[in-house]
Amino acid sequence: MPSHIKFSQKLNLNFELLSDPDKEIHAMFGVIKEKKMYGKISMGTERSTFIIDENQVLIKEYRNVKAKGHAEQVLEEVKEL
């Protein structure tokens, strides 16, 4: 997706960003959830993080995470692996 390429180039990321426009992976990981905002109910993506090893084995998952401090927490746990 062009937006992903632009974002990656802007931040000089050394890894590929993935996109799931058909929501196939969303469904596999069960992250499409009912959300409420201002009294309106809609379907959306539950913010989640998954740690997957080099053998494509799911090691840990974090569901319904809050952004503040989450990246630091995950980084510390990955360093311990």
N, C-alpha and C positions, 0 to 999 in steps of 0.2 A: 504494500500500500504506500502511496506517495507520502502520506503523513508520517508513517513510520520511518521511511528513508530520511526524510527531512529532519525528524527528531533525532535519529541516530547520528546523522552527520553533524548536527548542531552540537551534540554532546560528545562527539568523537568516541562513540561506544565501540568496543572491540568484540561485540557479540551480536547475533542476529535477533531482531525483534519478531515475534510471531503474531499472527492475526487469525481470528476464527470467525469470519463474517457469516458463515452458515451455522454457527453455534454447535457444531458437532462435538468439539472438545468440551465446550461448556456442558453439554448434556452428559458426556462420559464422566466428568468430574462432579456433576450434580451442583453446579454453581448458579443455575438459573433459578431465581427465587422471587417470590412475591415481595414487593417493596411498597412502602407507603410514604408519600411526601405531600404535605399540605392537605391531608385527607383523601388524596387520590391514590388508588391502588393500581400498580402496574407491575410488569415482569421486568426483572433486570438482573445484572450480574452481581452476585455476592462477592465482595472483595476477599480473595483467598490467595494463599501462597502454598506451593507444593515443592518439596525438595525431592528431586529425582536423581538417582545416581547414574554413573556411566553405563550401567547395565539396564537402564530404563526401569529400575525398581523404585517405587514410591517409598521414600524413607520417612517423611514426615509431612503432615498437612496442617495448615492453620486456616480456620474458617472464620468468616465475618470479622476480619481484622480491621483495626484502626491504623491509619497511616503513621501517626506520630510514634516514633520509636520502634516501629516494626522492623524496618530494614536492619537496624543495628542488632536487634534480637536474633533475627535469622542469620545474619553474618556471623555472630558469635557461635551459634549452634553449628553452622557449616564448618567453621574453623576447627571445631572439636571432632568432626567426623574423620 
